[in-house]
Amino acid sequence: MEAVRRLEQSDTKLVDKSEWNRRLSICKSCEKYEQYSGGLQVFKCMQCGCPGFTFMVEGSKCPLRKSKWR
């Protein structure tokens, strides 16, 4: 969670909560989504290897060839 804190403190623009939830629900329904076991809601995109942070950044897009969100 240290990485999330650093992202929030940087000049990186993050999406708002509703967009965050929209992107997360798309990621969760994707065949490339891998949920880590345990109590934390941490996952990894099997396409790009991102540990669930890419979708939080305002200017990012889904790494799949046919992007599922922007």
mmCIF file as Biopython writes it, N, C-alpha, C and O atoms, coordinates in Angstrom:
data_model
#
loop_
_atom_site.group_PDB
_atom_site.id
_atom_site.type_symbol
_atom_site.label_atom_id
_atom_site.label_alt_id
_atom_site.label_comp_id
_atom_site.label_asym_id
_atom_site.label_entity_id
_atom_site.label_seq_id
_atom_site.pdbx_PDB_ins_code
_atom_site.Cartn_x
_atom_site.Cartn_y
_atom_site.Cartn_z
_atom_site.occupancy
_atom_site.B_iso_or_equiv
_atom_site.auth_seq_id
_atom_site.auth_asym_id
_atom_site.pdbx_PDB_model_num
ATOM 1   N N  . MET A ? 1  ? 0.809   -1.189  0.000   1.0 0.0 1  A 1 
ATOM 2   C CA . MET A ? 1  ? 0.000   0.000   0.000   1.0 0.0 1  A 1 
ATOM 3   C C  . MET A ? 1  ? 0.864   1.269   0.000   1.0 0.0 1  A 1 
ATOM 4   O O  . MET A ? 1  ? 0.367   2.379   -0.191  1.0 0.0 1  A 1 
ATOM 5   N N  . GLU A ? 2  ? 2.132   1.077   0.214   1.0 0.0 2  A 1 
ATOM 6   C CA . GLU A ? 2  ? 3.064   2.202   0.160   1.0 0.0 2  A 1 
ATOM 7   C C  . GLU A ? 2  ? 3.054   2.843   -1.221  1.0 0.0 2  A 1 
ATOM 8   O O  . GLU A ? 2  ? 3.146   4.064   -1.342  1.0 0.0 2  A 1 
ATOM 9   N N  . ALA A ? 3  ? 2.942   2.027   -2.255  1.0 0.0 3  A 1 
ATOM 10  C CA . ALA A ? 3  ? 2.928   2.560   -3.624  1.0 0.0 3  A 1 
ATOM 11  C C  . ALA A ? 3  ? 1.705   3.447   -3.862  1.0 0.0 3  A 1 
ATOM 12  O O  . ALA A ? 3  ? 1.804   4.464   -4.548  1.0 0.0 3  A 1 
ATOM 13  N N  . VAL A ? 4  ? 0.576   3.078   -3.310  1.0 0.0 4  A 1 
ATOM 14  C CA . VAL A ? 4  ? -0.642  3.891   -3.443  1.0 0.0 4  A 1 
ATOM 15  C C  . VAL A ? 4  ? -0.445  5.230   -2.744  1.0 0.0 4  A 1 
ATOM 16  O O  . VAL A ? 4  ? -0.824  6.273   -3.277  1.0 0.0 4  A 1 
ATOM 17  N N  . ARG A ? 5  ? 0.140   5.203   -1.570  1.0 0.0 5  A 1 
ATOM 18  C CA . ARG A ? 5  ? 0.381   6.442   -0.827  1.0 0.0 5  A 1 
ATOM 19  C C  . ARG A ? 5  ? 1.303   7.368   -1.618  1.0 0.0 5  A 1 
ATOM 20  O O  . ARG A ? 5  ? 1.062   8.573   -1.695  1.0 0.0 5  A 1 
ATOM 21  N N  . ARG A ? 6  ? 2.363   6.800   -2.207  1.0 0.0 6  A 1 
ATOM 22  C CA . ARG A ? 6  ? 3.279   7.613   -3.009  1.0 0.0 6  A 1 
ATOM 23  C C  . ARG A ? 6  ? 2.599   8.185   -4.249  1.0 0.0 6  A 1 
ATOM 24  O O  . ARG A ? 6  ? 2.863   9.321   -4.641  1.0 0.0 6  A 1 
ATOM 25  N N  . LEU A ? 7  ? 1.729   7.399   -4.858  1.0 0.0 7  A 1 
ATOM 26  C CA . LEU A ? 7  ? 0.972   7.896   -6.016  1.0 0.0 7  A 1 
ATOM 27  C C  . LEU A ? 7  ? 0.106   9.082   -5.617  1.0 0.0 7  A 1 
ATOM 28  O O  . LEU A ? 7  ? 0.064   10.093  -6.318  1.0 0.0 7  A 1 
ATOM 29  N N  . GLU A ? 8  ? -0.579  8.955   -4.495  1.0 0.0 8  A 1 
ATOM 30  C CA . GLU A ? 8  ? -1.460  10.029  -4.026  1.0 0.0 8  A 1 
ATOM 31  C C  . GLU A ? 8  ? -0.682  11.304  -3.698  1.0 0.0 8  A 1 
ATOM 32  O O  . GLU A ? 8  ? -1.208  12.402  -3.875  1.0 0.0 8  A 1 
ATOM 33  N N  . GLN A ? 9  ? 0.538   11.181  -3.234  1.0 0.0 9  A 1 
ATOM 34  C CA . GLN A ? 9  ? 1.338   12.335  -2.862  1.0 0.0 9  A 1 
ATOM 35  C C  . GLN A ? 9  ? 2.092   12.942  -4.040  1.0 0.0 9  A 1 
ATOM 36  O O  . GLN A ? 9  ? 2.643   14.036  -3.923  1.0 0.0 9  A 1 
ATOM 37  N N  . SER A ? 10 ? 2.122   12.254  -5.156  1.0 0.0 10 A 1 
ATOM 38  C CA . SER A ? 10 ? 2.837   12.762  -6.330  1.0 0.0 10 A 1 
ATOM 39  C C  . SER A ? 10 ? 1.933   13.718  -7.112  1.0 0.0 10 A 1 
ATOM 40  O O  . SER A ? 10 ? 0.792   13.967  -6.724  1.0 0.0 10 A 1 
ATOM 41  N N  . ASP A ? 11 ? 2.448   14.236  -8.193  1.0 0.0 11 A 1 
ATOM 42  C CA . ASP A ? 11 ? 1.657   15.108  -9.065  1.0 0.0 11 A 1 
ATOM 43  C C  . ASP A ? 11 ? 0.805   14.312  -10.041 1.0 0.0 11 A 1 
ATOM 44  O O  . ASP A ? 11 ? 0.128   14.895  -10.888 1.0 0.0 11 A 1 
ATOM 45  N N  . THR A ? 12 ? 0.829   13.006  -9.935  1.0 0.0 12 A 1 
ATOM 46  C CA . THR A ? 12 ? 0.047   12.150  -10.818 1.0 0.0 12 A 1 
ATOM 47  C C  . THR A ? 12 ? -1.436  12.351  -10.533 1.0 0.0 12 A 1 
ATOM 48  O O  . THR A ? 12 ? -1.872  12.281  -9.384  1.0 0.0 12 A 1 
ATOM 49  N N  . LYS A ? 13 ? -2.207  12.601  -11.590 1.0 0.0 13 A 1 
ATOM 50  C CA . LYS A ? 13 ? -3.648  12.776  -11.423 1.0 0.0 13 A 1 
ATOM 51  C C  . LYS A ? 13 ? -4.320  11.412  -11.395 1.0 0.0 13 A 1 
ATOM 52  O O  . LYS A ? 13 ? -4.164  10.600  -12.307 1.0 0.0 13 A 1 
ATOM 53  N N  . LEU A ? 14 ? -5.070  11.184  -10.324 1.0 0.0 14 A 1 
ATOM 54  C CA . LEU A ? 14 ? -5.786  9.927   -10.162 1.0 0.0 14 A 1 
ATOM 55  C C  . LEU A ? 14 ? -7.252  10.115  -10.516 1.0 0.0 14 A 1 
ATOM 56  O O  . LEU A ? 14 ? -7.786  11.220  -10.426 1.0 0.0 14 A 1 
ATOM 57  N N  . VAL A ? 15 ? -7.895  9.034   -10.917 1.0 0.0 15 A 1 
ATOM 58  C CA . VAL A ? 15 ? -9.318  9.095   -11.238 1.0 0.0 15 A 1 
ATOM 59  C C  . VAL A ? 15 ? -10.129 9.264   -9.958  1.0 0.0 15 A 1 
ATOM 60  O O  . VAL A ? 15 ? -9.656  8.954   -8.864  1.0 0.0 15 A 1 
ATOM 61  N N  . ASP A ? 16 ? -11.356 9.761   -10.107 1.0 0.0 16 A 1 
ATOM 62  C CA . ASP A ? 16 ? -12.217 9.896   -8.938  1.0 0.0 16 A 1 
ATOM 63  C C  . ASP A ? 16 ? -12.780 8.524   -8.553  1.0 0.0 16 A 1 
ATOM 64  O O  . ASP A ? 16 ? -12.593 7.538   -9.265  1.0 0.0 16 A 1 
ATOM 65  N N  . LYS A ? 17 ? -13.462 8.486   -7.430  1.0 0.0 17 A 1 
ATOM 66  C CA . LYS A ? 17 ? -13.925 7.208   -6.879  1.0 0.0 17 A 1 
ATOM 67  C C  . LYS A ? 17 ? -14.883 6.473   -7.813  1.0 0.0 17 A 1 
ATOM 68  O O  . LYS A ? 17 ? -14.809 5.249   -7.923  1.0 0.0 17 A 1 
ATOM 69  N N  . SER A ? 18 ? -15.773 7.188   -8.484  1.0 0.0 18 A 1 
ATOM 70  C CA . SER A ? 18 ? -16.726 6.511   -9.370  1.0 0.0 18 A 1 
ATOM 71  C C  . SER A ? 18 ? -16.011 5.895   -10.579 1.0 0.0 18 A 1 
ATOM 72  O O  . SER A ? 18 ? -16.351 4.788   -10.996 1.0 0.0 18 A 1 
ATOM 73  N N  . GLU A ? 19 ? -15.033 6.594   -11.137 1.0 0.0 19 A 1 
ATOM 74  C CA . GLU A ? 19 ? -14.266 6.040   -12.263 1.0 0.0 19 A 1 
ATOM 75  C C  . GLU A ? 19 ? -13.387 4.892   -11.787 1.0 0.0 19 A 1 
ATOM 76  O O  . GLU A ? 19 ? -13.221 3.900   -12.496 1.0 0.0 19 A 1 
ATOM 77  N N  . TRP A ? 20 ? -12.833 5.020   -10.610 1.0 0.0 20 A 1 
ATOM 78  C CA . TRP A ? 20 ? -12.033 3.942   -10.016 1.0 0.0 20 A 1 
ATOM 79  C C  . TRP A ? 20 ? -12.877 2.677   -9.901  1.0 0.0 20 A 1 
ATOM 80  O O  . TRP A ? 20 ? -12.433 1.596   -10.288 1.0 0.0 20 A 1 
ATOM 81  N N  . ASN A ? 21 ? -14.091 2.808   -9.370  1.0 0.0 21 A 1 
ATOM 82  C CA . ASN A ? 21 ? -14.986 1.658   -9.219  1.0 0.0 21 A 1 
ATOM 83  C C  . ASN A ? 21 ? -15.394 1.078   -10.567 1.0 0.0 21 A 1 
ATOM 84  O O  . ASN A ? 21 ? -15.491 -0.141  -10.709 1.0 0.0 21 A 1 
ATOM 85  N N  . ARG A ? 22 ? -15.635 1.938   -11.565 1.0 0.0 22 A 1 
ATOM 86  C CA . ARG A ? 22 ? -16.016 1.480   -12.898 1.0 0.0 22 A 1 
ATOM 87  C C  . ARG A ? 22 ? -14.881 0.650   -13.509 1.0 0.0 22 A 1 
ATOM 88  O O  . ARG A ? 22 ? -15.109 -0.448  -14.016 1.0 0.0 22 A 1 
ATOM 89  N N  . ARG A ? 23 ? -13.671 1.182   -13.457 1.0 0.0 23 A 1 
ATOM 90  C CA . ARG A ? 23 ? -12.518 0.464   -14.019 1.0 0.0 23 A 1 
ATOM 91  C C  . ARG A ? 23 ? -12.250 -0.830  -13.277 1.0 0.0 23 A 1 
ATOM 92  O O  . ARG A ? 23 ? -11.958 -1.854  -13.895 1.0 0.0 23 A 1 
ATOM 93  N N  . LEU A ? 24 ? -12.347 -0.794  -11.964 1.0 0.0 24 A 1 
ATOM 94  C CA . LEU A ? 24 ? -12.111 -1.992  -11.161 1.0 0.0 24 A 1 
ATOM 95  C C  . LEU A ? 24 ? -13.112 -3.085  -11.511 1.0 0.0 24 A 1 
ATOM 96  O O  . LEU A ? 24 ? -12.733 -4.252  -11.620 1.0 0.0 24 A 1 
ATOM 97  N N  . SER A ? 25 ? -14.380 -2.733  -11.690 1.0 0.0 25 A 1 
ATOM 98  C CA . SER A ? 25 ? -15.375 -3.754  -12.038 1.0 0.0 25 A 1 
ATOM 99  C C  . SER A ? 25 ? -15.085 -4.356  -13.411 1.0 0.0 25 A 1 
ATOM 100 O O  . SER A ? 25 ? -15.307 -5.548  -13.621 1.0 0.0 25 A 1 
ATOM 101 N N  . ILE A ? 26 ? -14.590 -3.541  -14.351 1.0 0.0 26 A 1 
ATOM 102 C CA . ILE A ? 26 ? -14.204 -4.056  -15.664 1.0 0.0 26 A 1 
ATOM 103 C C  . ILE A ? 26 ? -13.019 -5.008  -15.516 1.0 0.0 26 A 1 
ATOM 104 O O  . ILE A ? 26 ? -13.012 -6.093  -16.098 1.0 0.0 26 A 1 
ATOM 105 N N  . CYS A ? 27 ? -12.022 -4.602  -14.739 1.0 0.0 27 A 1 
ATOM 106 C CA . CYS A ? 27 ? -10.850 -5.452  -14.520 1.0 0.0 27 A 1 
ATOM 107 C C  . CYS A ? 27 ? -11.246 -6.783  -13.888 1.0 0.0 27 A 1 
ATOM 108 O O  . CYS A ? 27 ? -10.749 -7.834  -14.293 1.0 0.0 27 A 1 
ATOM 109 N N  . LYS A ? 28 ? -12.131 -6.744  -12.905 1.0 0.0 28 A 1 
ATOM 110 C CA . LYS A ? 28 ? -12.535 -7.969  -12.212 1.0 0.0 28 A 1 
ATOM 111 C C  . LYS A ? 28 ? -13.242 -8.954  -13.131 1.0 0.0 28 A 1 
ATOM 112 O O  . LYS A ? 28 ? -13.199 -10.160 -12.889 1.0 0.0 28 A 1 
ATOM 113 N N  . SER A ? 29 ? -13.885 -8.466  -14.170 1.0 0.0 29 A 1 
ATOM 114 C CA . SER A ? 29 ? -14.593 -9.356  -15.096 1.0 0.0 29 A 1 
ATOM 115 C C  . SER A ? 29 ? -13.693 -9.830  -16.239 1.0 0.0 29 A 1 
ATOM 116 O O  . SER A ? 29 ? -14.134 -10.605 -17.088 1.0 0.0 29 A 1 
ATOM 117 N N  . CYS A ? 30 ? -12.460 -9.382  -16.270 1.0 0.0 30 A 1 
ATOM 118 C CA . CYS A ? 30 ? -11.528 -9.695  -17.355 1.0 0.0 30 A 1 
ATOM 119 C C  . CYS A ? 30 ? -10.817 -11.028 -17.124 1.0 0.0 30 A 1 
ATOM 120 O O  . CYS A ? 30 ? -10.522 -11.402 -15.989 1.0 0.0 30 A 1 
ATOM 121 N N  . GLU A ? 31 ? -10.551 -11.731 -18.215 1.0 0.0 31 A 1 
ATOM 122 C CA . GLU A ? 31 ? -9.838  -13.010 -18.129 1.0 0.0 31 A 1 
ATOM 123 C C  . GLU A ? 31 ? -8.375  -12.845 -17.719 1.0 0.0 31 A 1 
ATOM 124 O O  . GLU A ? 31 ? -7.730  -13.823 -17.342 1.0 0.0 31 A 1 
ATOM 125 N N  . LYS A ? 32 ? -7.844  -11.625 -17.787 1.0 0.0 32 A 1 
ATOM 126 C CA . LYS A ? 32 ? -6.450  -11.355 -17.415 1.0 0.0 32 A 1 
ATOM 127 C C  . LYS A ? 32 ? -6.304  -10.925 -15.950 1.0 0.0 32 A 1 
ATOM 128 O O  . LYS A ? 32 ? -5.195  -10.663 -15.484 1.0 0.0 32 A 1 
ATOM 129 N N  . TYR A ? 33 ? -7.421  -10.854 -15.234 1.0 0.0 33 A 1 
ATOM 130 C CA . TYR A ? 33 ? -7.437  -10.424 -13.830 1.0 0.0 33 A 1 
ATOM 131 C C  . TYR A ? 33 ? -7.036  -11.597 -12.936 1.0 0.0 33 A 1 
ATOM 132 O O  . TYR A ? 33 ? -7.552  -12.704 -13.087 1.0 0.0 33 A 1 
ATOM 133 N N  . GLU A ? 34 ? -6.121  -11.348 -12.013 1.0 0.0 34 A 1 
ATOM 134 C CA . GLU A ? 34 ? -5.726  -12.373 -11.045 1.0 0.0 34 A 1 
ATOM 135 C C  . GLU A ? 34 ? -5.774  -11.791 -9.649  1.0 0.0 34 A 1 
ATOM 136 O O  . GLU A ? 34 ? -4.997  -10.894 -9.322  1.0 0.0 34 A 1 
ATOM 137 N N  . GLN A ? 35 ? -6.677  -12.290 -8.824  1.0 0.0 35 A 1 
ATOM 138 C CA . GLN A ? 35 ? -6.831  -11.844 -7.441  1.0 0.0 35 A 1 
ATOM 139 C C  . GLN A ? 35 ? -5.826  -12.569 -6.567  1.0 0.0 35 A 1 
ATOM 140 O O  . GLN A ? 35 ? -5.699  -13.791 -6.648  1.0 0.0 35 A 1 
ATOM 141 N N  . TYR A ? 36 ? -5.105  -11.826 -5.728  1.0 0.0 36 A 1 
ATOM 142 C CA . TYR A ? 36 ? -4.197  -12.454 -4.777  1.0 0.0 36 A 1 
ATOM 143 C C  . TYR A ? 36 ? -4.999  -12.991 -3.607  1.0 0.0 36 A 1 
ATOM 144 O O  . TYR A ? 36 ? -6.004  -12.399 -3.215  1.0 0.0 36 A 1 
ATOM 145 N N  . SER A ? 37 ? -4.563  -14.101 -3.052  1.0 0.0 37 A 1 
ATOM 146 C CA . SER A ? 37 ? -5.251  -14.656 -1.891  1.0 0.0 37 A 1 
ATOM 147 C C  . SER A ? 37 ? -4.923  -13.822 -0.657  1.0 0.0 37 A 1 
ATOM 148 O O  . SER A ? 37 ? -3.907  -13.127 -0.611  1.0 0.0 37 A 1 
ATOM 149 N N  . GLY A ? 38 ? -5.762  -13.899 0.299   1.0 0.0 38 A 1 
ATOM 150 C CA . GLY A ? 38 ? -5.561  -13.135 1.528   1.0 0.0 38 A 1 
ATOM 151 C C  . GLY A ? 38 ? -6.649  -12.095 1.697   1.0 0.0 38 A 1 
ATOM 152 O O  . GLY A ? 38 ? -7.559  -12.007 0.873   1.0 0.0 38 A 1 
ATOM 153 N N  . GLY A ? 39 ? -6.567  -11.319 2.740   1.0 0.0 39 A 1 
ATOM 154 C CA . GLY A ? 39 ? -7.602  -10.350 3.070   1.0 0.0 39 A 1 
ATOM 155 C C  . GLY A ? 39 ? -7.546  -9.071  2.263   1.0 0.0 39 A 1 
ATOM 156 O O  . GLY A ? 39 ? -8.538  -8.345  2.206   1.0 0.0 39 A 1 
ATOM 157 N N  . LEU A ? 40 ? -6.413  -8.769  1.633   1.0 0.0 40 A 1 
ATOM 158 C CA . LEU A ? 40 ? -6.292  -7.523  0.888   1.0 0.0 40 A 1 
ATOM 159 C C  . LEU A ? 40 ? -6.943  -7.628  -0.482  1.0 0.0 40 A 1 
ATOM 160 O O  . LEU A ? 40 ? -6.948  -8.695  -1.096  1.0 0.0 40 A 1 
ATOM 161 N N  . GLN A ? 41 ? -7.490  -6.523  -0.955  1.0 0.0 41 A 1 
ATOM 162 C CA . GLN A ? 41 ? -8.051  -6.494  -2.305  1.0 0.0 41 A 1 
ATOM 163 C C  . GLN A ? 41 ? -6.954  -6.071  -3.271  1.0 0.0 41 A 1 
ATOM 164 O O  . GLN A ? 41 ? -6.984  -4.970  -3.820  1.0 0.0 41 A 1 
ATOM 165 N N  . VAL A ? 42 ? -5.995  -6.952  -3.468  1.0 0.0 42 A 1 
ATOM 166 C CA . VAL A ? 42 ? -4.863  -6.683  -4.341  1.0 0.0 42 A 1 
ATOM 167 C C  . VAL A ? 42 ? -4.961  -7.659  -5.504  1.0 0.0 42 A 1 
ATOM 168 O O  . VAL A ? 42 ? -5.238  -8.844  -5.320  1.0 0.0 42 A 1 
ATOM 169 N N  . PHE A ? 43 ? -4.729  -7.143  -6.698  1.0 0.0 43 A 1 
ATOM 170 C CA . PHE A ? 43 ? -4.768  -8.004  -7.859  1.0 0.0 43 A 1 
ATOM 171 C C  . PHE A ? 43 ? -3.656  -7.641  -8.819  1.0 0.0 43 A 1 
ATOM 172 O O  . PHE A ? 43 ? -2.947  -6.651  -8.637  1.0 0.0 43 A 1 
ATOM 173 N N  . LYS A ? 44 ? -3.521  -8.463  -9.844  1.0 0.0 44 A 1 
ATOM 174 C CA . LYS A ? 44 ? -2.512  -8.217  -10.864 1.0 0.0 44 A 1 
ATOM 175 C C  . LYS A ? 44 ? -3.139  -8.426  -12.238 1.0 0.0 44 A 1 
ATOM 176 O O  . LYS A ? 44 ? -3.929  -9.349  -12.440 1.0 0.0 44 A 1 
ATOM 177 N N  . CYS A ? 45 ? -2.780  -7.567  -13.167 1.0 0.0 45 A 1 
ATOM 178 C CA . CYS A ? 45 ? -3.178  -7.729  -14.564 1.0 0.0 45 A 1 
ATOM 179 C C  . CYS A ? 45 ? -2.177  -8.682  -15.204 1.0 0.0 45 A 1 
ATOM 180 O O  . CYS A ? 45 ? -0.983  -8.386  -15.243 1.0 0.0 45 A 1 
ATOM 181 N N  . MET A ? 46 ? -2.640  -9.806  -15.700 1.0 0.0 46 A 1 
ATOM 182 C CA . MET A ? 46 ? -1.750  -10.789 -16.299 1.0 0.0 46 A 1 
ATOM 183 C C  . MET A ? 46 ? -1.260  -10.344 -17.686 1.0 0.0 46 A 1 
ATOM 184 O O  . MET A ? 46 ? -0.336  -10.945 -18.233 1.0 0.0 46 A 1 
ATOM 185 N N  . GLN A ? 47 ? -1.865  -9.306  -18.250 1.0 0.0 47 A 1 
ATOM 186 C CA . GLN A ? 47 ? -1.419  -8.788  -19.543 1.0 0.0 47 A 1 
ATOM 187 C C  . GLN A ? 47 ? -0.174  -7.924  -19.386 1.0 0.0 47 A 1 
ATOM 188 O O  . GLN A ? 47 ? 0.834   -8.143  -20.058 1.0 0.0 47 A 1 
ATOM 189 N N  . CYS A ? 48 ? -0.254  -6.939  -18.492 1.0 0.0 48 A 1 
ATOM 190 C CA . CYS A ? 48 ? 0.872   -6.000  -18.354 1.0 0.0 48 A 1 
ATOM 191 C C  . CYS A ? 48 ? 1.698   -6.232  -17.095 1.0 0.0 48 A 1 
ATOM 192 O O  . CYS A ? 48 ? 2.784   -5.670  -16.950 1.0 0.0 48 A 1 
ATOM 193 N N  . GLY A ? 49 ? 1.186   -7.062  -16.181 1.0 0.0 49 A 1 
ATOM 194 C CA . GLY A ? 49 ? 1.909   -7.329  -14.949 1.0 0.0 49 A 1 
ATOM 195 C C  . GLY A ? 49 ? 1.686   -6.283  -13.870 1.0 0.0 49 A 1 
ATOM 196 O O  . GLY A ? 49 ? 2.269   -6.370  -12.789 1.0 0.0 49 A 1 
ATOM 197 N N  . CYS A ? 50 ? 0.839   -5.287  -14.158 1.0 0.0 50 A 1 
ATOM 198 C CA . CYS A ? 50 ? 0.568   -4.218  -13.205 1.0 0.0 50 A 1 
ATOM 199 C C  . CYS A ? 50 ? -0.086  -4.778  -11.946 1.0 0.0 50 A 1 
ATOM 200 O O  . CYS A ? 50 ? -1.033  -5.558  -12.037 1.0 0.0 50 A 1 
ATOM 201 N N  . PRO A ? 51 ? 0.409   -4.389  -10.778 1.0 0.0 51 A 1 
ATOM 202 C CA . PRO A ? 51 ? -0.209  -4.847  -9.533  1.0 0.0 51 A 1 
ATOM 203 C C  . PRO A ? 51 ? -1.429  -4.014  -9.149  1.0 0.0 51 A 1 
ATOM 204 O O  . PRO A ? 51 ? -1.604  -3.678  -7.978  1.0 0.0 51 A 1 
ATOM 205 N N  . GLY A ? 52 ? -2.265  -3.681  -10.118 1.0 0.0 52 A 1 
ATOM 206 C CA . GLY A ? 52 ? -3.519  -2.997  -9.832  1.0 0.0 52 A 1 
ATOM 207 C C  . GLY A ? 52 ? -3.429  -1.500  -9.656  1.0 0.0 52 A 1 
ATOM 208 O O  . GLY A ? 52 ? -4.297  -0.918  -9.006  1.0 0.0 52 A 1 
ATOM 209 N N  . PHE A ? 53 ? -2.418  -0.849  -10.205 1.0 0.0 53 A 1 
ATOM 210 C CA . PHE A ? 53 ? -2.299  0.606   -10.060 1.0 0.0 53 A 1 
ATOM 211 C C  . PHE A ? 53 ? -2.602  1.365   -11.343 1.0 0.0 53 A 1 
ATOM 212 O O  . PHE A ? 53 ? -3.025  2.520   -11.295 1.0 0.0 53 A 1 
ATOM 213 N N  . THR A ? 54 ? -2.392  0.733   -12.479 1.0 0.0 54 A 1 
ATOM 214 C CA . THR A ? 54 ? -2.588  1.414   -13.753 1.0 0.0 54 A 1 
ATOM 215 C C  . THR A ? 54 ? -3.980  2.013   -13.867 1.0 0.0 54 A 1 
ATOM 216 O O  . THR A ? 54 ? -4.133  3.140   -14.336 1.0 0.0 54 A 1 
ATOM 217 N N  . PHE A ? 55 ? -4.984  1.278   -13.448 1.0 0.0 55 A 1 
ATOM 218 C CA . PHE A ? 55 ? -6.356  1.748   -13.599 1.0 0.0 55 A 1 
ATOM 219 C C  . PHE A ? 55 ? -6.678  2.954   -12.707 1.0 0.0 55 A 1 
ATOM 220 O O  . PHE A ? 55 ? -7.720  3.585   -12.886 1.0 0.0 55 A 1 
ATOM 221 N N  . MET A ? 56 ? -5.813  3.280   -11.762 1.0 0.0 56 A 1 
ATOM 222 C CA . MET A ? 56 ? -6.035  4.417   -10.867 1.0 0.0 56 A 1 
ATOM 223 C C  . MET A ? 56 ? -5.581  5.743   -11.472 1.0 0.0 56 A 1 
ATOM 224 O O  . MET A ? 56 ? -6.027  6.804   -11.035 1.0 0.0 56 A 1 
ATOM 225 N N  . VAL A ? 57 ? -4.706  5.694   -12.465 1.0 0.0 57 A 1 
ATOM 226 C CA . VAL A ? 57 ? -4.115  6.905   -13.036 1.0 0.0 57 A 1 
ATOM 227 C C  . VAL A ? 57 ? -5.023  7.463   -14.123 1.0 0.0 57 A 1 
ATOM 228 O O  . VAL A ? 57 ? -5.449  6.739   -15.023 1.0 0.0 57 A 1 
ATOM 229 N N  . GLU A ? 58 ? -5.309  8.737   -14.033 1.0 0.0 58 A 1 
ATOM 230 C CA . GLU A ? 58 ? -6.275  9.392   -14.912 1.0 0.0 58 A 1 
ATOM 231 C C  . GLU A ? 58 ? -5.996  9.174   -16.400 1.0 0.0 58 A 1 
ATOM 232 O O  . GLU A ? 58 ? -6.917  8.843   -17.147 1.0 0.0 58 A 1 
ATOM 233 N N  . GLY A ? 59 ? -4.779  9.347   -16.841 1.0 0.0 59 A 1 
ATOM 234 C CA . GLY A ? 59 ? -4.463  9.265   -18.259 1.0 0.0 59 A 1 
ATOM 235 C C  . GLY A ? 59 ? -4.152  7.874   -18.780 1.0 0.0 59 A 1 
ATOM 236 O O  . GLY A ? 59 ? -3.786  7.728   -19.946 1.0 0.0 59 A 1 
ATOM 237 N N  . SER A ? 60 ? -4.286  6.858   -17.958 1.0 0.0 60 A 1 
ATOM 238 C CA . SER A ? 60 ? -3.931  5.512   -18.388 1.0 0.0 60 A 1 
ATOM 239 C C  . SER A ? 60 ? -5.073  4.845   -19.140 1.0 0.0 60 A 1 
ATOM 240 O O  . SER A ? 60 ? -6.209  5.321   -19.130 1.0 0.0 60 A 1 
ATOM 241 N N  . LYS A ? 61 ? -4.751  3.734   -19.792 1.0 0.0 61 A 1 
ATOM 242 C CA . LYS A ? 61 ? -5.779  2.942   -20.464 1.0 0.0 61 A 1 
ATOM 243 C C  . LYS A ? 61 ? -5.490  1.474   -20.236 1.0 0.0 61 A 1 
ATOM 244 O O  . LYS A ? 61 ? -4.376  1.101   -19.871 1.0 0.0 61 A 1 
ATOM 245 N N  . CYS A ? 62 ? -6.469  0.664   -20.446 1.0 0.0 62 A 1 
ATOM 246 C CA . CYS A ? 62 ? -6.333  -0.781  -20.307 1.0 0.0 62 A 1 
ATOM 247 C C  . CYS A ? 62 ? -5.241  -1.254  -21.267 1.0 0.0 62 A 1 
ATOM 248 O O  . CYS A ? 62 ? -5.208  -0.821  -22.419 1.0 0.0 62 A 1 
ATOM 249 N N  . PRO A ? 63 ? -4.343  -2.141  -20.810 1.0 0.0 63 A 1 
ATOM 250 C CA . PRO A ? 63 ? -3.222  -2.569  -21.636 1.0 0.0 63 A 1 
ATOM 251 C C  . PRO A ? 63 ? -3.563  -3.589  -22.728 1.0 0.0 63 A 1 
ATOM 252 O O  . PRO A ? 63 ? -2.709  -3.914  -23.553 1.0 0.0 63 A 1 
ATOM 253 N N  . LEU A ? 64 ? -4.774  -4.087  -22.743 1.0 0.0 64 A 1 
ATOM 254 C CA . LEU A ? 64 ? -5.133  -5.060  -23.769 1.0 0.0 64 A 1 
ATOM 255 C C  . LEU A ? 64 ? -5.171  -4.404  -25.140 1.0 0.0 64 A 1 
ATOM 256 O O  . LEU A ? 64 ? -5.437  -3.208  -25.257 1.0 0.0 64 A 1 
ATOM 257 N N  . ARG A ? 65 ? -4.906  -5.184  -26.165 1.0 0.0 65 A 1 
ATOM 258 C CA . ARG A ? 65 ? -4.920  -4.660  -27.543 1.0 0.0 65 A 1 
ATOM 259 C C  . ARG A ? 65 ? -6.245  -3.947  -27.818 1.0 0.0 65 A 1 
ATOM 260 O O  . ARG A ? 65 ? -6.261  -2.839  -28.354 1.0 0.0 65 A 1 
ATOM 261 N N  . LYS A ? 66 ? -7.354  -4.589  -27.449 1.0 0.0 66 A 1 
ATOM 262 C CA . LYS A ? 66 ? -8.661  -3.942  -27.539 1.0 0.0 66 A 1 
ATOM 263 C C  . LYS A ? 66 ? -8.995  -3.455  -26.125 1.0 0.0 66 A 1 
ATOM 264 O O  . LYS A ? 66 ? -9.582  -4.181  -25.322 1.0 0.0 66 A 1 
ATOM 265 N N  . SER A ? 67 ? -8.611  -2.227  -25.848 1.0 0.0 67 A 1 
ATOM 266 C CA . SER A ? 67 ? -8.737  -1.646  -24.510 1.0 0.0 67 A 1 
ATOM 267 C C  . SER A ? 67 ? -10.168 -1.735  -23.981 1.0 0.0 67 A 1 
ATOM 268 O O  . SER A ? 67 ? -11.123 -1.444  -24.702 1.0 0.0 67 A 1 
ATOM 269 N N  . LYS A ? 68 ? -10.306 -2.137  -22.724 1.0 0.0 68 A 1 
ATOM 270 C CA . LYS A ? 68 ? -11.632 -2.260  -22.110 1.0 0.0 68 A 1 
ATOM 271 C C  . LYS A ? 68 ? -12.056 -0.981  -21.403 1.0 0.0 68 A 1 
ATOM 272 O O  . LYS A ? 68 ? -13.241 -0.789  -21.128 1.0 0.0 68 A 1 
ATOM 273 N N  . TRP A ? 69 ? -11.107 -0.109  -21.109 1.0 0.0 69 A 1 
ATOM 274 C CA . TRP A ? 69 ? -11.414 1.190   -20.503 1.0 0.0 69 A 1 
ATOM 275 C C  . TRP A ? 69 ? -10.300 2.168   -20.844 1.0 0.0 69 A 1 
ATOM 276 O O  . TRP A ? 69 ? -9.188  1.773   -21.194 1.0 0.0 69 A 1 
ATOM 277 N N  . ARG A ? 70 ? -10.621 3.450   -20.735 1.0 0.0 70 A 1 
ATOM 278 C CA . ARG A ? 70 ? -9.651  4.533   -20.953 1.0 0.0 70 A 1 
ATOM 279 C C  . ARG A ? 70 ? -9.758  5.495   -19.813 1.0 0.0 70 A 1 
ATOM 280 O O  . ARG A ? 70 ? -9.037  6.492   -19.777 1.0 0.0 70 A 1 
#
